[in-house]
Every structure is written in structure tokens, then in C-alpha cells.
Amino acid sequence: MVSVSSRLPTPTRPAATPTGLLARIGLQSLAAVVAGFVAMGVTAGLGLWAAGAGDLPGGFAAVLAAVVVMAAGGTIELSGDAGALAGTQAELTAMPLTVTLVGALVTGYLFLRPLRHHAVTGARELLLRAATTVVLWLVALAGLSALARHDFRISIGGGEQTGSIEDLFGELLDAVNPTVGFRTDVGPTLFYGLLWILGVLVVALLVSRRTPLPSRLVRYQEPVRPAAYAMLLLLLAYVAVGLVIGVVVAATKGHPAETFAVLLLGLPNVTWLALGVGIGGSWEGRVDGPFGLPMPQVLDAVLRQGGGDGDSTDLSTIDLNSLAAQDGRAWWLLPIAAVLVLAVAFVAAVRSPARVRLWQHSLHLGVAFALTMLVAAPLTLVEARLGLSVLGIGELDSLGGEVVLRPHVWKTAGFALLWGLVLGFLGGLLAARVHRRGEVDEPKPKPKPDV
């Protein structure tokens, strides 16, 4: 006898309605955006606290917002006011790349997380998720930009030079207490913020192995994803090595607060420069005045040398030769680069299907490395200047200062291409003995039966 219940159809889970799907995507995108900004805020806050910014008179929150905005690609404008007969000039272009990296990793991971359980990702759903994340990110960036504004009063009292200025010009100059403030340039901030979040989402899709792509993009998966993952691994490896060195320096050389401030705010600024210099690339720049680069000291020393004719206004070249002239240990950047690039080339070859040939490994890694340095090198750009002039005829040396550090982007990318081609080929050779995806072991011949 057949029971009635067995004849009933098995209940199925109702398909998600368009409204329900949109709500779920919206909540997941919101979580990714909020978590990304919170992670950036915590990292920047700890770095600023270590740098002593907690003692700022009522401006810590504004400075924290400004650092996060800059980390997300935003533009901060500096302005000064020193009265009618004096003037201040200030400008700042830099990215706190530790904050940037933390925000990119958290946001990218949470963006991909809901997609990893899908067998196939539809193009419409992927675009909807990306568009929702981008819109929410720009809204949050615009709100944070409104908070990134403050004015600081600079006191120049207490020094011999300052006293003479006060005695000579007095209250007529209204320059004894100049002010310097910062504001967010909203238009460029939203534009570069858009490029930033789009770049994060694209890179996240490129490096993920478990996230399915739309059917039209599957054919690009094999040549792109292993090399892209290898480049991310290379950048993170340099950050990890720099972090270990920084902790050791903080524990043994003194000034731990300043060291941790650099680690929490600008560690990739230093380590990715070390990567570029290690493969033969170069930067140029100078340091003039009381301001400078807090770490490493060898870089600050080279930048203060100026050009070859001894003029401090000329730009110094940062490469292996100039760094080794100050500290012979700089030559270690070359073998470190060789070992780490070869290691990630091996990883890329292992993650690639077995049918990929050696010359393809070489080409994939060479192009990927060149593109990586085309992106990473410009991010290390630093341009900062602060000056106070009286009657437009001079600057106070005690307040004026300049820090410039610019990469030679195409030279560095060219060396990256060569290194990727050579070590990509070697990495493929090393991976030839490793059983990889796509290989099928030949069946062993069965023994012939005895007659």
C-alpha cells in the first residue's frame, strides 16, 4: 500500500524574487564598504596615534578622516594664512599605502565572499554587485570628505630667529601665528575614489581562484589569474618582510613609536620602492629643511645629498648604487628580489594548467610584473612642501621644508618586464616536475598472464 504522503511532490525552496535578490546584494555590498572603511580607520588611527597626532588640539578626527580619504585615492588641498604682508605655501601629495592595502584586502575579500558558493556567476548579478558596491563606496567617501577639514595655528615663538622677526615686524605683519589648514577637493576625490574602488574589485576578481566568472570571461581565466595571484603574493611578501624588519628595528634600535607609525601608515611605500630598486628601477627626489622621511634613514640620507654638483635643489637618484654608497647592505635588495620573484613565478606555474607552455609562463609573468610596477610605482609618489615667506622676499628656514620622491615609472616597468620573462621561464622549468591541474597520469600496463 502506497502512502498518500509519498505521492505528494517534494517541496522546493522558492526562487529569490528580484526585490529579495537586490536587498541581499545591497546588504552584502554595504557590509563590504563599511568593513573596508572601518579597517582603514582603525589602521590610520593607530598609525596617527603612534606618530603623536593624538596631541593635536581638536583636530585628530579631521586628520584621521583626511588620511583615510587620501588612502582611498582622495585629494587633500593645503592652505595657509599669515596675514596681509606674509604668506604661507603648503602642498601634499602622498598615499598612506598601509591604510590603502588594508582597506583593499578587506573590501575585496567581502565583495568576493558571497560569490564563492556559486557554481556560475551571471554577468548581470556581477555587474549589479559591483555597481552597488561602487555607489555605496562613493557615498561613504563623500561623507568622509566633508569631515576632512581643519585649520591649525602654527606658533613660531621661542627661537632666536623668531624673536628677531617679532621685534622687527611685530604685530604689523600678523605673521607671528600663521595658520595652515586642509580641505578635501571633492571632485578629484570622487573621481580617483571611483578608479580606486573599481581597481580593487577588478584585482579581487583577477586573483581569486575559487570565484567563478561569467561564461564569456572564462577563457581569460587560465592566462590571467595565476600571474595576477603571483603579483599580489609578491607585493604582500615584500610587505611581510618589511614588517618583520620594522618590528626588529623597533625592538633594537629605539624610537618604537615612530617606527610603528611608519609601519601602520606607509610600509608599502618603502617596501614596494625596495622591490623596484632591487630589480634595477630608480626614483628621484630631494629632502630640504627640517622635514624628511622617517624610515629608512639611508633613503633620507641619499635624498638630502642633492645632485652631483652639490646643489641641494637638484634631484638625487635613488637606485642600488646610490643606496649602497650610503649603506652596503642595500645590495641585498638584488638577491632578495631574485628569490621572491622566482618563488612567485613557481607558484604561478603550479597554479596554471599543465598544458601551458614555458614561453607562455614567461610571457604571462613578464606582462603581469610590468603592469604591477606600472601601478605600484606611481603610488609611492611623495610631494610635500611647507613654507612661510615675509613680504614675499624670503622664507623662514625653521618652518620651510620640502620632500619630493618620484618614481621613474617606465624604466622600472621595463626592468620588471625583463625579470618576469626570465624568471617566469625558470619558474615554469622548476614546476615541470610538480603534478599540476590538468595532468592525467598514464595508466600502468597490466602484467601479461603466464601461459
SULGIQUI-V639895 format. One record per residue. N is the residue number from 1. RES is the residue in one letter. PSI is psi in whole degrees, 0 to 359 (none if undefined). OMEGA is omega in radians with two decimals (NA if undefined). BURIAL is + if it has 24 or more other ideal C-beta (glycine too) atoms within 12 Angstrom, else -. Layout:
n | res | psi | omega | burial
N | RES | PSI | OMEGA | BURIAL
N | RES | PSI | OMEGA | BURIAL
This chain:
n | res | psi | omega | burial
1 | M | 129 | -3.10 | -
2 | V | 127 | 3.13 | -
3 | S | 156 | -3.13 | -
4 | V | 326 | -3.07 | -
5 | S | 331 | -3.13 | -
6 | S | 340 | 3.13 | -
7 | R | 346 | -3.11 | -
8 | L | 145 | 3.12 | -
9 | P | 147 | 3.12 | -
10 | T | 128 | -3.13 | -
11 | P | 140 | 3.13 | -
12 | T | 153 | 3.12 | -
13 | R | 127 | -3.12 | -
14 | P | 142 | 3.12 | -
15 | A | 147 | -3.12 | -
16 | A | 134 | 3.10 | -
17 | T | 159 | 3.10 | -
18 | P | 322 | 3.13 | -
19 | T | 316 | 3.12 | -
20 | G | 320 | 3.10 | -
21 | L | 317 | 3.14 | -
22 | L | 319 | 3.12 | -
23 | A | 318 | -3.14 | -
24 | R | 317 | 3.11 | -
25 | I | 320 | 3.12 | +
26 | G | 317 | 3.13 | -
27 | L | 319 | 3.13 | -
28 | Q | 321 | 3.09 | +
29 | S | 320 | 3.11 | +
30 | L | 320 | 3.11 | +
31 | A | 319 | 3.13 | +
32 | A | 318 | -3.12 | +
33 | V | 313 | -3.12 | +
34 | V | 315 | -3.14 | +
35 | A | 321 | 3.12 | +
36 | G | 314 | -3.14 | +
37 | F | 324 | 3.10 | +
38 | V | 316 | 3.12 | -
39 | A | 319 | 3.10 | +
40 | M | 320 | 3.14 | +
41 | G | 318 | 3.13 | +
42 | V | 315 | 3.14 | -
43 | T | 314 | 3.13 | +
44 | A | 320 | 3.14 | +
45 | G | 316 | 3.11 | +
46 | L | 319 | 3.11 | +
47 | G | 317 | 3.11 | +
48 | L | 321 | 3.10 | +
49 | W | 318 | 3.10 | -
50 | A | 329 | 3.13 | +
51 | A | 356 | 3.12 | +
52 | G | 11 | -3.12 | -
53 | A | 349 | 3.10 | +
54 | G | 343 | 3.13 | -
55 | D | 2 | 3.13 | -
56 | L | 138 | -3.10 | -
57 | P | 91 | 3.03 | -
58 | G | 14 | -3.07 | -
59 | G | 9 | -3.07 | +
60 | F | 315 | -3.11 | +
61 | A | 319 | 3.13 | -
62 | A | 319 | 3.11 | +
63 | V | 320 | 3.09 | +
64 | L | 316 | 3.10 | +
65 | A | 321 | -3.14 | +
66 | A | 320 | -3.14 | +
67 | V | 318 | 3.12 | +
68 | V | 320 | 3.10 | +
69 | V | 315 | 3.11 | +
70 | M | 322 | 3.13 | +
71 | A | 332 | 3.12 | +
72 | A | 15 | 3.09 | +
73 | G | 4 | -3.09 | +
74 | G | 168 | -3.11 | +
75 | T | 127 | 3.11 | +
76 | I | 127 | 3.09 | +
77 | E | 132 | 3.07 | +
78 | L | 144 | 3.12 | +
79 | S | 156 | -3.13 | +
80 | G | 158 | 3.12 | +
81 | D | 119 | 3.12 | -
82 | A | 27 | 3.09 | +
83 | G | 183 | -3.03 | -
84 | A | 330 | -3.04 | -
85 | L | 5 | 3.12 | -
86 | A | 166 | -3.11 | +
87 | G | 153 | 3.06 | +
88 | T | 144 | 3.10 | +
89 | Q | 132 | -3.13 | +
90 | A | 141 | 3.06 | +
91 | E | 152 | -3.11 | +
92 | L | 126 | 3.03 | +
93 | T | 111 | -3.13 | +
94 | A | 158 | 3.05 | +
95 | M | 125 | 3.01 | +
96 | P | 92 | -2.90 | +
97 | L | 339 | 3.03 | +
98 | T | 315 | 3.11 | +
99 | V | 318 | 3.11 | +
100 | T | 314 | -3.09 | +
101 | L | 317 | 3.14 | +
102 | V | 314 | 3.13 | +
103 | G | 320 | 3.14 | +
104 | A | 318 | -3.13 | +
105 | L | 316 | -3.11 | +
106 | V | 313 | -3.12 | +
107 | T | 316 | -3.14 | +
108 | G | 319 | 3.14 | +
109 | Y | 314 | -3.11 | +
110 | L | 335 | 3.05 | +
111 | F | 321 | -3.10 | +
112 | L | 335 | -2.99 | +
113 | R | 313 | -3.13 | -
114 | P | 342 | -3.08 | +
115 | L | 346 | -3.02 | +
116 | R | 342 | 3.14 | -
117 | H | 3 | 3.13 | -
118 | H | 138 | 3.00 | -
119 | A | 322 | 3.11 | -
120 | V | 140 | 3.09 | -
121 | T | 122 | 3.10 | +
122 | G | 147 | -3.13 | -
123 | A | 321 | -3.12 | -
124 | R | 316 | 3.13 | -
125 | E | 319 | 3.12 | +
126 | L | 316 | 3.10 | +
127 | L | 323 | 3.11 | -
128 | L | 316 | 3.10 | +
129 | R | 316 | -3.13 | +
130 | A | 315 | -3.13 | +
131 | A | 318 | 3.13 | -
132 | T | 317 | 3.13 | +
133 | T | 319 | -3.13 | +
134 | V | 314 | -3.13 | +
135 | V | 314 | 3.13 | +
136 | L | 323 | 3.12 | +
137 | W | 315 | -3.13 | +
138 | L | 323 | 3.08 | +
139 | V | 315 | 3.12 | -
140 | A | 321 | 3.13 | +
141 | L | 321 | 3.10 | +
142 | A | 319 | 3.10 | +
143 | G | 320 | 3.12 | -
144 | L | 328 | 3.12 | +
145 | S | 328 | 3.11 | +
146 | A | 334 | 3.13 | -
147 | L | 342 | -3.06 | +
148 | A | 71 | 3.09 | +
149 | R | 134 | -3.14 | +
150 | H | 158 | 3.08 | +
151 | D | 133 | 3.10 | +
152 | F | 140 | 3.06 | +
153 | R | 127 | -3.12 | -
154 | I | 123 | 3.10 | +
155 | S | 127 | 3.13 | -
156 | I | 17 | 3.11 | +
157 | G | 159 | 3.02 | -
158 | G | 347 | -3.13 | -
159 | G | 163 | -3.14 | -
160 | E | 318 | -3.13 | -
161 | Q | 320 | -3.13 | -
162 | T | 321 | 3.13 | +
163 | G | 319 | 3.14 | -
164 | S | 324 | 3.10 | -
165 | I | 316 | -3.13 | +
166 | E | 320 | 3.13 | +
167 | D | 326 | -3.06 | -
168 | L | 314 | -3.03 | -
169 | F | 330 | 3.07 | -
170 | G | 211 | -3.08 | -
171 | E | 346 | -3.10 | -
172 | L | 328 | -3.11 | -
173 | L | 331 | -3.04 | +
174 | D | 33 | -3.08 | -
175 | A | 4 | -3.11 | +
176 | V | 339 | 3.09 | +
177 | N | 69 | 3.13 | +
178 | P | 161 | 3.12 | +
179 | T | 149 | 3.05 | +
180 | V | 130 | -3.14 | +
181 | G | 170 | 3.11 | +
182 | F | 148 | 3.11 | +
183 | R | 157 | 3.06 | +
184 | T | 130 | 3.01 | +
185 | D | 100 | -2.90 | +
186 | V | 316 | -3.09 | +
187 | G | 300 | 3.09 | -
188 | P | 328 | -3.14 | -
189 | T | 314 | 3.14 | +
190 | L | 325 | 3.12 | +
191 | F | 308 | 3.13 | -
192 | Y | 330 | 3.04 | +
193 | G | 324 | 3.06 | +
194 | L | 314 | 3.10 | +
195 | L | 323 | -3.12 | -
196 | W | 308 | -3.07 | +
197 | I | 324 | 3.07 | +
198 | L | 319 | 3.09 | +
199 | G | 319 | 3.12 | +
200 | V | 314 | -3.11 | +
201 | L | 320 | 3.13 | +
202 | V | 315 | 3.14 | +
203 | V | 321 | 3.12 | +
204 | A | 318 | 3.10 | +
205 | L | 327 | -3.10 | +
206 | L | 322 | -3.01 | +
207 | V | 344 | -3.09 | +
208 | S | 133 | -3.14 | +
209 | R | 331 | -3.03 | +
210 | R | 351 | -3.14 | -
211 | T | 119 | -3.13 | +
212 | P | 149 | 3.11 | +
213 | L | 159 | 3.00 | +
214 | P | 153 | -3.02 | -
215 | S | 327 | -3.11 | -
216 | R | 342 | -3.09 | -
217 | L | 358 | -3.07 | -
218 | V | 326 | -3.08 | -
219 | R | 340 | 3.11 | -
220 | Y | 358 | -3.04 | -
221 | Q | 314 | -3.05 | +
222 | E | 315 | -3.12 | +
223 | P | 341 | -2.99 | +
224 | V | 311 | -2.95 | +
225 | R | 315 | 3.13 | +
226 | P | 317 | 3.14 | +
227 | A | 321 | 3.12 | +
228 | A | 317 | 3.09 | +
229 | Y | 321 | 3.13 | +
230 | A | 321 | 3.14 | +
231 | M | 320 | 3.05 | +
232 | L | 318 | 3.11 | +
233 | L | 322 | 3.12 | +
234 | L | 313 | 3.14 | +
235 | L | 318 | 3.13 | +
236 | L | 325 | 3.11 | +
237 | A | 319 | 3.10 | +
238 | Y | 321 | 3.09 | +
239 | V | 319 | 3.14 | +
240 | A | 316 | 3.10 | -
241 | V | 316 | 3.11 | +
242 | G | 324 | 3.11 | +
243 | L | 316 | 3.12 | +
244 | V | 314 | 3.13 | -
245 | I | 319 | -3.14 | +
246 | G | 320 | 3.12 | +
247 | V | 319 | 3.11 | -
248 | V | 318 | 3.11 | -
249 | V | 317 | 3.14 | +
250 | A | 327 | -3.10 | -
251 | A | 336 | -3.01 | -
252 | T | 334 | -3.02 | -
253 | K | 357 | -3.09 | -
254 | G | 178 | -3.12 | -
255 | H | 53 | -3.09 | -
256 | P | 326 | -3.11 | -
257 | A | 314 | -3.14 | -
258 | E | 321 | -3.14 | +
259 | T | 315 | 3.13 | +
260 | F | 332 | 3.05 | +
261 | A | 318 | 3.10 | +
262 | V | 318 | -3.13 | +
263 | L | 320 | -3.06 | +
264 | L | 343 | -3.10 | +
265 | L | 318 | -2.98 | +
266 | G | 32 | -3.14 | +
267 | L | 312 | 3.10 | +
268 | P | 334 | 3.07 | +
269 | N | 324 | -3.12 | +
270 | V | 314 | -3.02 | +
271 | T | 323 | 3.11 | +
272 | W | 332 | 2.98 | +
273 | L | 319 | 3.10 | +
274 | A | 322 | 3.08 | +
275 | L | 311 | -3.13 | +
276 | G | 317 | 3.12 | +
277 | V | 322 | -3.11 | +
278 | G | 330 | 3.14 | +
279 | I | 2 | 3.09 | +
280 | G | 358 | 3.11 | +
281 | G | 179 | -3.10 | +
282 | S | 160 | 3.05 | +
283 | W | 169 | 3.02 | +
284 | E | 155 | 3.14 | +
285 | G | 187 | 3.10 | +
286 | R | 159 | 3.03 | +
287 | V | 127 | -3.10 | +
288 | D | 130 | 3.11 | +
289 | G | 190 | -3.05 | +
290 | P | 344 | -3.13 | -
291 | F | 158 | 3.13 | +
292 | G | 188 | 3.11 | +
293 | L | 122 | -3.04 | +
294 | P | 340 | -3.05 | +
295 | M | 135 | -0.08 | +
296 | P | 159 | -3.07 | +
297 | Q | 330 | -3.14 | +
298 | V | 324 | 3.11 | +
299 | L | 317 | 3.11 | +
300 | D | 323 | -3.13 | +
301 | A | 318 | 3.13 | -
302 | V | 320 | -3.11 | +
303 | L | 333 | 3.14 | +
304 | R | 351 | -3.11 | +
305 | Q | 333 | -3.07 | +
306 | G | 197 | -3.10 | +
307 | G | 180 | -3.09 | -
308 | G | 339 | -3.13 | -
309 | D | 6 | 3.10 | -
310 | G | 359 | 3.11 | -
311 | D | 121 | -3.08 | -
312 | S | 347 | 3.13 | -
313 | T | 347 | 3.10 | -
314 | D | 163 | -3.13 | -
315 | L | 138 | 3.04 | +
316 | S | 152 | 3.09 | +
317 | T | 130 | 3.10 | +
318 | I | 109 | 3.05 | +
319 | D | 185 | -3.10 | +
320 | L | 319 | -3.10 | +
321 | N | 313 | -3.09 | -
322 | S | 323 | 3.10 | +
323 | L | 320 | 3.14 | +
324 | A | 334 | 3.08 | -
325 | A | 331 | 3.08 | -
326 | Q | 323 | -3.10 | +
327 | D | 115 | -3.08 | -
328 | G | 340 | 3.13 | -
329 | R | 348 | 3.12 | -
330 | A | 337 | 3.12 | +
331 | W | 341 | 3.09 | -
332 | W | 341 | 3.11 | -
333 | L | 331 | -3.13 | +
334 | L | 305 | 3.12 | +
335 | P | 329 | 3.08 | -
336 | I | 316 | 3.10 | +
337 | A | 318 | -3.12 | +
338 | A | 316 | -3.11 | -
339 | V | 314 | -3.06 | -
340 | L | 321 | 3.12 | +
341 | V | 320 | 3.09 | +
342 | L | 322 | 3.13 | +
343 | A | 315 | -3.13 | +
344 | V | 333 | 3.03 | +
345 | A | 320 | 3.08 | +
346 | F | 317 | 3.12 | +
347 | V | 317 | 3.13 | +
348 | A | 320 | 3.14 | +
349 | A | 321 | 3.13 | +
350 | V | 324 | -3.12 | +
351 | R | 351 | 3.14 | +
352 | S | 154 | 3.07 | +
353 | P | 154 | -3.08 | -
354 | A | 336 | -3.08 | +
355 | R | 351 | 3.11 | -
356 | V | 129 | -3.06 | +
357 | R | 168 | -3.08 | -
358 | L | 316 | -3.12 | +
359 | W | 332 | 3.07 | -
360 | Q | 320 | 3.02 | +
361 | H | 314 | -3.12 | +
362 | S | 313 | -3.11 | +
363 | L | 316 | -3.12 | +
364 | H | 314 | -3.09 | +
365 | L | 324 | 3.12 | +
366 | G | 313 | 3.12 | +
367 | V | 317 | -3.12 | +
368 | A | 318 | -3.14 | +
369 | F | 318 | 3.12 | +
370 | A | 315 | 3.12 | +
371 | L | 324 | 3.12 | +
372 | T | 315 | -3.14 | +
373 | M | 333 | 3.03 | +
374 | L | 333 | 3.10 | +
375 | V | 315 | -3.02 | +
376 | A | 320 | -3.09 | +
377 | A | 312 | 3.12 | +
378 | P | 336 | 3.13 | +
379 | L | 341 | -3.14 | +
380 | T | 3 | 3.14 | +
381 | L | 134 | 3.07 | +
382 | V | 125 | 3.01 | +
383 | E | 113 | -3.12 | +
384 | A | 137 | -3.13 | +
385 | R | 138 | 3.06 | +
386 | L | 128 | -3.14 | +
387 | G | 149 | 3.06 | +
388 | L | 118 | 3.13 | +
389 | S | 146 | 3.13 | +
390 | V | 123 | -3.12 | +
391 | L | 18 | 3.10 | -
392 | G | 17 | -3.05 | -
393 | I | 10 | 3.12 | -
394 | G | 174 | 3.12 | -
395 | E | 148 | 3.03 | +
396 | L | 117 | -3.10 | +
397 | D | 332 | -3.11 | -
398 | S | 340 | -3.12 | +
399 | L | 333 | -3.08 | +
400 | G | 146 | 3.11 | +
401 | G | 159 | -3.11 | +
402 | E | 137 | 3.05 | +
403 | V | 123 | 3.14 | +
404 | V | 131 | 3.07 | +
405 | L | 110 | -3.08 | +
406 | R | 137 | 3.13 | +
407 | P | 150 | 2.90 | +
408 | H | 88 | -2.89 | +
409 | V | 310 | -3.02 | +
410 | W | 325 | 3.06 | -
411 | K | 315 | -3.14 | +
412 | T | 318 | 3.12 | +
413 | A | 325 | 3.10 | +
414 | G | 316 | 3.07 | +
415 | F | 324 | 3.11 | +
416 | A | 321 | 3.10 | +
417 | L | 314 | 3.14 | +
418 | L | 315 | 3.13 | +
419 | W | 319 | -3.14 | +
420 | G | 320 | 3.13 | +
421 | L | 314 | -3.08 | +
422 | V | 308 | -3.07 | +
423 | L | 336 | 3.01 | +
424 | G | 322 | 3.09 | +
425 | F | 316 | 3.13 | +
426 | L | 321 | 3.10 | +
427 | G | 323 | 3.07 | +
428 | G | 323 | 3.08 | +
429 | L | 317 | 3.14 | -
430 | L | 328 | -3.10 | -
431 | A | 357 | -3.08 | +
432 | A | 333 | -3.12 | -
433 | R | 358 | -3.10 | -
434 | V | 135 | 3.10 | -
435 | H | 122 | -3.04 | -
436 | R | 170 | 3.13 | +
437 | R | 132 | 3.12 | -
438 | G | 349 | 3.14 | -
439 | E | 146 | 3.09 | -
440 | V | 122 | 3.13 | -
441 | D | 138 | 3.10 | -
442 | E | 134 | 3.14 | -
443 | P | 142 | 3.13 | -
444 | K | 139 | 3.13 | -
445 | P | 137 | 3.13 | -
446 | K | 141 | 3.13 | -
447 | P | 143 | -3.14 | -
448 | K | 135 | 3.13 | -
449 | P | 145 | 3.11 | -
450 | D | 138 | 3.12 | -
451 | V | none | NA | -
